[in-house]
Amino acid sequence: MAHTRVDHAANAAAFIKNGERTHWHDQALWFVRAKRDRAVLTVSEWEQLRETAAQIKRHTLAHLADYLEQFEEQATRRGIHVHWASTADEHNAIVLQILREHGAQKVAKSKSMLTEECELNPVLERHGIEVVDTDLGERIVQLREEPPSHIVLPAIHIKKEEVGQTFHEHLGTAAGATDPKYLTEAARGHLRSKFMAADAGITGVNFAIAETGGVVVCTNEGNADIGVALPKLHIACVGIEKLIPRAADLAVFTRLLARNATGQPVTTYTSHFHGPVPGGELHIVLVDNGRHELRERALFRESLCCIRCGACLNTCPVYRRSGGYSYSATIPGPIGSVLNPARDPKRYYSLPYACSLCGSCADVCPVAIPLDEQLLQLRGVIAGKKYLPLSKRLMMKAASFVMKRSWLYNLSGKMARWWLPKLPRFLVYNRLNAWGRQRELPETPKRSFRELYRKRHEQ
Amino acid sequence: MLREPPASVYNQTARFVPAITLLQVDKMRIGLFVPCYVDQFYPDVGMATLELLESLGVTVEFPTAQTCCGQPMANTGCQSETRPVAEKFLRVFRDFERVVCPSGSCVAMVRHHYGQYLEGQPGYRELVAKTFELCEFLVDVLHVPGIKGSFPYRVGIHQSCHGLRGLRLASSSERVGPTFSKVRQLLEPLEGITFSQLERPDECCGFGGTFSINEEAVSCHMGHDRLADHERAGTQVLTAPDMSCLMHLSGILRRRRTNMHVMHIAQILAGRSVPNGK
């Protein structure tokens, strides 16, 4: 694993240098958030629904082993092959093995953050297998050789002019074309040929139902459906936290997912896979990859309830203005700032600090994960492990030293208020003063409140 | 048969605090907590809070041993540096019957995060239950029907996040349910007052404590965006229940030399006039 430490603040500052683009990125995501608000307001029992979803997920996590066994048993009974992978490497090896056994050379893959997390594509490509991401946004970033910048809207950071350029280079569309309809039609024609030629289809999974042994995939483009309907081989990759106990529970989540993700009442396609196509095979790979470990840690267990709707990204005022890549992780935004440092606090030490603790993520979360609280607790973990820069730790040690002593606090305040107005501007506003780059410091009053208070009581 | 989920930290506000009437308040020892940066840089916010409470017949005491709630250290993750400051806060305010503070953020620190540092110490649980942000003290504890006065300006309310989502001073735009705002409720009876209609009614201003320094670029971008929304809406006086957000926003305003004025809600309610100049 690469151990260069991620400096979110520096990445964000680089993104913000292009102010016009930052503004555009913020507006594009706020549009989704506003659409979400309108969709959610039509469901008067929304908060009750969130609570129910949260309880179902927490219950499932508490009994995870039982439900996983039940799922395997039911799926096997339906003629589905179930595989277990404890790591990303194991997952990739299993998928590769299945494809090889079937002599598959061309794969149509629908959206799956899990396969991004496991970095499946490069492994398959190294072994001579062509993988085509068939989700439009994912195909765009794949052609540009970029990772997704958002878990639901992978190409949200790319403007339509840039999509036109990419398609012109790779798909032969007219130079300078920007009409979304024209570009989408071109992608559709291109993908159709890939679907027709595919030997196997790989999908992610939104929900795996323990009671029925089937999996559910939610998409808007139908690419998952066509991708697994034509070839005889379907491999579904699923993180073990995607389990829900009963088919009846699904309705709670489908009511929440699309509304919260994109402001739609429901995804265009909610496809249930409960067995292979006639004459074909369905393989389900259940992946742990650190999930059990996360489940054991009380502070972060609830982050496994996440249904990957992406609403916390859309609402996050920092994500909107720093872009998905500033997090240098498969999953960016608030949920990513919990999941990544929980796994690798050294590399991702800055992510929990890429947050003003506004709490919007926790209020928007469909399964009520207290994301802001988890981010705060992670800061404690990171500072405790001394991954926080020494200068910051020393500053807090000094602040604590002062605040413990009323006399020292009074003296420090008095000196600051006496000196600040007398110092020449360049000594106060310089490279060392990050506050002062775009802001004035507060004006310094002659007397503090406590001095005024004392004076008032002397009279 | 489903297990109860652990209550979200932000849902722990439902607790029994008997409402007190103005008659009873007379006999109570009420402590005023003035956050450290307000004490040093915005003394008038503290004075306005004091005068406002006194005008309502409430006598408050300012224990001078107080310093800070410890939030800067806590939010940086420096937990062992936070503990002694939280312990000092408990010692200073333990013997008061109510504690009032003109900052939602500092009260949210006491209410939601002191458990980590003080659980088990005598007086901790009582402290959490008896510490109030100014607006909630006026609305929920004193049941003040409204403050008399006149304020003929277009006021833009900045919903400080910790007050909004931590103390539920108002309904947040993410949630579905009845809409309310204790801040606006207090301002509404003022004669001549009008309110700005914002495109984003409760987006964060970007202050976020040490975030404002660590992530300076994002912080200031957020601040600029928030002010642009208020400028579009014609805000003349920008107010909030937290001076920290206003310190950040007014820092940007003063650099830009615009003529929007910034006042803490206590200053408006105490009848202060709009400051001259910037």
Interface residues (C-beta under 8 A of the other chain):
Chain A: H8 A9 A12 A13 I16 G19 T22 H23 D26 W30 D37 V40 L41 V43 S44 W46 E47 E51 A54 Q55 I56 R58 H59 A62 E302 T315 P317 V318 R321 S322 P352 Y353 A354 C355 S356 L357 C358 G359 S360 A362 D363 V364 A368 P370 E373 L376 L378 R379 G380 V381 I382 A383 G384 L388 K392 R393 M396 K397 A399 S400 V402 M403 K404 R405 S406 Y409 G413 A416 R417 A434 W435 R437 Q438 R439 E440 L441 P442 E443 T444 P445 R447 S448 F449 R450 E451 L452 Y453 R454
Chain B: M1 L2 R3 E4 P5 P6 S8 V9 Y10 V34 C36 Y37 V38 D39 Q40 F41 Y42 P43 D44 V45 G46 M47 L50 F62 T64 A65 Q66 T67 C68 G70 P72 M73 A74 N75 T76 G77 C78 Q79 E81 T82 P84 V85 K88 H113 C161 H162 L164 R165 G166 S172 S173 E174 R175 V176 G177 R200 D202 E203 C204 G206 F207 G208 G209 T210 F211 S212 I213 N214 E215 E216 A217 V218 S219 C220 H221 M222 G223 H224 D225 M247 H248 S250 G251 I252 R254 R255
